[in-house]
Amino acid sequence: MPVPAPGSQREIRRRNLSRVLYAVAEHGPSSRASAAARLGLTRTAVSTLVDELLRGGLLTEQGPESSGGGPGRPGTALALADSGPCGLGAEIGVDHLAVCAVDLRGRVRARTRVESRSRDSGPEATLGRLGTLVDEVASAARTAGLRPSGLGVAVPGLVARGTSTVVRAPNLGWHDTDIASALAQATPGAEAGPPDSEAGPSGSGAGPGASTPPLTVDNEANLAALAELWLGGARMPRDFVHVSAEVGIGAAVVLDGELLRGTRGFAGELGHTPVRPDGPRCACGGQGCLEQYAGERAILRASGADEADPRGPALTALAERAASGEAKALQALDGAGEALGIALAGTVNLLDPGAVVLGGTLARFAPWLLPSLEEQLTHRTAAPGSLPELLVSQLGSEGPLLGAAHTAVRAVLDDPPAYAARR
């Protein structure tokens, strides 16, 4: 039998270290014997891998395994470390900035959120504020015994595949903005390195000696969909379309458990699908786009809300009006659901997904959106039989931020040796 090349041996080791971590992450505290049985590896091999992960601070021993360890004395239960690496997630919204730190067990250990009118202040000032918030959360994480291993940033715009550049973000008014270099300038001592395909969906690795962790930048809808996939449990199918609303409409497609990105990384721009070609002009330059009928501003405008009112209170008031049965509020939400159904029908016909997931503000208003949305899908879906399952996100508006942080966490789980090399 040929002897594997050294590179192949390193890859096998990396893959098996990752498999052990995921086995513990997915099944909870497990003994070496339990992990070996699940993975189809020998106990000796798993024990060697576990010892390396314990030394690297990625696993911890918790005492005797409660069950499932087989006959004889129970093995020692292994769990993901609650200290050591954590993922930082950041979200740039039209009217807010948010940052959080998530440990390997998926728990949010530190977070902050501030109001920020990003469109009015421009990218330089906005990213300067974001850099300050990232530093604050990273400091809080370190105080809790955590070590930031990566930073994911969610943005409401098009991010060029394999880069950290926001090519276009109409609702922010940003064009060709390099998040990595801007954050490096905002954080003293940090350097942005060249694009690194291993850093995540699109990213830039931090330069040698940089004070900031490796960076990943992605569209907020993509990260929200990944959060649903990773955190949604058994309820989530392997094929689904995730659609969410804030100021605009974002969407992402997951096929066989993988995010569909497109050639340039721009797949999923459902919000700029024309539902009425002779409709109002959109910020993207088109007419009658879905955002003009189902985005937050569009729904509030159709409901008769004062456009000068702050976004949060206005949405709360709209939900209260709808719950009380007010006709104009119900009419606005019914119209938004109809527009969503028209736009999604084409996607359903093209991709045949197992589910459509409503996230963000759409999840909040799902009780009033779903009837007209489902009606449009029923009339416009070509394939016979049942429609895709219509699901409401359990993460709501938290999806993009959690997806950004978990992207950094999963980079550690995917490649433990790379994390160890950066320590």
N, C-alpha and C positions, 0 to 999 in steps of 0.2 A: 504493500500500500504506500503511495507517495506520501512523503512528509509535508504537511502544510507549510507554505512559505511563512516567514516571520510576520509579514503583514497580515496574512490570513489568521494566524494564531492570535494576534492582537485584536483583530476584529471579532473572532469567536469569543475571546475573553470579554471584550466590551459588551457584546450582545448578551452574554450570559449574566454579567453583572446587572445589566438593565432588566433582564427577565426576572431576576430575583427581586429587584426593587418593585417592579410592577406587580409581581405575585403578592408581595406583602401589602402594597397599596390597595389592590383590588379585593383581597380576601381578609384583610385585617391581620392582627397579630398571629404569627404562624411560627411553628418550630422549623428547624432545619429539615427534619424528616417530612413534614407536611409540604414544605416548599419543593423538596426533591420530588415528591410524588406528583405534584401538580405539573412540574416542569419536565418530568421524564429524565432527570439527571440523577446520577448517583449521589448518595448522601455525602460521600467524601468530597466530590466535586462541589456540591452546594456548600458544604462546611468551609471549604477553602475560599469560595466567593464571599460567603457571609463574613468571614474573618476580615477580609479586605474591606468590605463595606463598613464593618464596625470600626476599623482603624481610621477610615475616611470620614467618620462622623455622619454617615448616611443612614445607618441602622442603629438601634439601641436594643438592649435586652431588658425584658419586662418581668421575668420570673417564669414559673411553670405555665405551660400552655394549658388553657382551660379544657379543651376538647380537641378531638380530631387528630391527635398525634400518634394514634395506633396503640397496640398493646404495650404493656410495660410501663415504666416510669414516664411521666409526661416530659416532653422536651421543653427547652427554654423558649418562651415566646419572643419573637422578634417583631419589632415595629419600626416604622419610619421615624427618624429622629425628630424631636420637637425643638431641637436647637441645631445649629449648623446652618446649612443653606436655606435661603428663602428666595422667593421670586417677588420682584417689585412690578407692580402694574400701574400705569398712568393713563388717564383719559383726558383728551382735549375735547370739550364740548363747546357749542356755540356760546353758552352762557355760564360755563363752569369748568373747573379743573379738579381732578380727583387723582389721588395716589393711594395705593395700599401695599401692604407686605403680606404674603401668603407663605406659610411654612410647607414642608414636604407633605404634611398630613392634610393640607387643603384648608387650614384654618387661617382666617384673616387675623393677623397679630398687631397690625398698626394701620391706621388710615387717616386721611384728611380730605376735605372737600371745601373749595371756596368758590364763591361766585366770581365770574370773570367774563367780561364781554370780549371774547377773543377776536371777533370780527372787527370791532372798533379799535382795538389796541394794536393789531397787527402781529405777525409771527415773532418778531424779535422780542417784544415786550412780553408776549404770552409765554414763549418758551423760557424766558428768563424767570418768570414767576413759577413755571412748572419745575424748572431746575431747583429752585429754592424748596418747593414742596417735596421733591424727590429726596433732597438732602435731609429734610426734616424726618420723613418717614424712614429713610435708611438709618438715621441716627437712633430713632426709636426702636427699630428692629435690632440694631446692635446692642442696645441696652437690654433687650429681652433675650440676648444670647444667640441671635441669628446673624448670618453673614449673607448680605445680598449677593446673589449669584448671577443675576441678569435682570434687565429692565425691559418690559414690553410697553409700548405706547400705542393706544388706540386713537385714531383720528377719523373725523367724518369726511373722508375724501379718498381720492385715487392715489394709491402708493405703488410706484413702479416696482415690479417684481425684482427681488434680489437687491433692493436698495433701501435706504431710509428716506427717500425723497417723496414728498407729497406733490404729485404732479398737478393736481387740481382739487381744490376743496371749495366748491361754489358758495356754500353757506358760511364759510369763514372768510372768503375773499382771498385765499392763498393760492399761489401758483409756484411750482418748482422750488419748494421749500425743503431744504435738507435738515431734517430733525436732528440727526447725529451731530453735525457741525455746530448747529445753533445751541444744542444742549451742552456741548463741550465748551463753548464760549461762555455759557451762562454758569458753568460749574468750574471754579478755579482748579487748575491742575489736571483737568480731564483732557484726554485726547480721543478723537474719533478715528478709528482705523478704517481700513478698506472694507468693502462689503464682504460678509462672511456667510456663505450659504448654510453653514452649520449652526448659525446663531438663531435661526427660526425661519418663519415664513418669508420675511424680508428683513434684512438687518445689517448692522454694522458692528463688528467686533471692536471692543475698546482697545486702544493701543497699549503697548507695553508700559506698565507702571501707571496706567490711568487710574483715577480715583473712582470712575464710574464703571459699573459692571457692563458686560456685553449687552448690546441694545438690539431690540427687534421693534420694527414699526409696521403696523398693519391697519387696514381699514376696520373701523369699529364693528361693522356688520360681520366681517369675517371672524373677528375675535369673539363676538357674541355667539355665533354659530358654533365655534369650537368649544366655548364654555358649555353650551347645551350638550354637545357630544360627550365631553369629558365628565360633566357633573350631573347630567340628566338621568343616569342610571338605566335600568332596564326599560323604562318607558320610551326611551329614544330609539327610533329605528336607525339603521345604517345609512338610509337615504332620506334626506329631508331638505326642504327649503325653509330657511329662517328669514323672516321679514320683520323689521322693527321700524319704529318711528320715533324721532325726536323732532328737531326742526325740519329735517328732511326724512326721506324714506331710504333705509338701507336693506340690503338683502344679501344672502350668501347661500350657496348650494353645497351640500355634503352628499357625495356619492360613494357608496361602499366604505363609509367611514373616513373618507378623505375629502378635504376642501377642494372644490373646483376653483382654480385661480384664473385660468385663461392665459393666453400667450404673454400678455404684458402685465398680468396681475389684476386686471380690471373687471373680472367676471362678477356678476351679481348686481349690476346697476339697475335694479328694478324700478327705483324711484324716478328714473328718467325714461321709463317706457311710456309712450304717449297713449293715453286712454281716450282722449278726445282731441284729435289733431288740430282742430280749430279753436282750442281752448286758450287760456291765458299764457303769456310768456313766462318761461321758467328761468331761474338763475343760470341754468346750463346753456341757455340760448335756444332751446327748443320750445315747443308750444304744447299745452295740454298734457304735460307730464303728470304721472301719478302723484308726485309731491304736491301738485297744485290742488289736489282733491283729498288726499289722505295724510298729508303732513300735519304736524301740530298747528302751525299757523293757519293752514287752510281750514282745519276743523273748527278752530276757535273763531275764525272769521265767519264761517258759514253758520255758526251757532249764535252770532250776534254779540259775541264777547268783545269787550273793549281791547283793541290791539295794544294799547298803552299799558295794560295791566301786566304785572310780572308773570312770567310763564308758569311757575309753580302754583301760585294761588289761583290763576285762571283755569288751569287744568283740574284742580281740586273742585272748583266751583262748577265746572262743566260736568264732572262725574256726579256731583250732588244734584244738579239739575236733571241729568238723565235718570238718575235713580228715583227722582220724584215724579218722573213721567212728563216733564216739560216738552211740549211738542217740538219747539225749535231745536233744542239740544238733541232730541232723538232723530230729527230729520237730518241734522248735520252728520251724526254718526252713521246713520243708515246710508247716506250718500258716500261717506268715506269707505264703508264696507263694500258698497257696490263697485266703486273704482278699484279697490283692492282685488275684488273678485275678477274683474275684467282683465287686470294686469296679470294676475296669477294664473288665469286660465291658460294663457299661452305657455307659461313656464311648466304647468302641469302636463299639458299636451306634449311638450317637447321632451320632458325628462322623466315623467311617470314616477314622481317621488312617493315614498311611503307616507310622508306626513308634511304638512305645512305648519310651521311653528310661529306664533305671533309673539314678538318680544317688545321690549321698550314700552312706550306709551300705548302701543296697540294691545299689549297684554292687559293693561289697566282698563281699557275700554272694550275688551273682547266680548262681554255679554251683549253689547249693543251693535258691535261690528259683525259678529259671526253670522247672524241670520241672512243679511243681504249678501255677504261674501259667499256663503254656501250656496245661496240661490244662483248667483252668477256662475259659480263653478259647475253646478248641476246642469245649467243650460248650455255652457260653453265647452265642457270637457268632452272630447271626441270618443275616448275609449269607453266601452260599456262596463257596467259593474259599479262598484262602490268608489267614492271619491277618496283621495288621500285623507288620512286622519288629520283632523284640525286640532292642534294642541296649543295650549297657552303656556308660555314660558313661566317656569317657577323662579327664574332669576330676574325677570323684568328688566328694569333699567340698569341693573348691576352687571348684566352680561358682558359688555365690552371691557369694563375694568377687571372683572374676574378672569376673563379670557386672556387679557394681557398679562396678568400676574401668573396664571397657570402655564402660559407659554414658556415663561422663564423657569418655572418649577419643572416642567416636563423636559426641558433641555438637560437638567441635571439627571433626571431619571433615565433619559435616553442615552446619555453618555457620561457615566460616572468618572471614567478616567480623565476626561477633559476638564471636569470640575476640579478633580484632585490636582491637576497640573496648574490650575489658576490659583490655588490656595496660597 
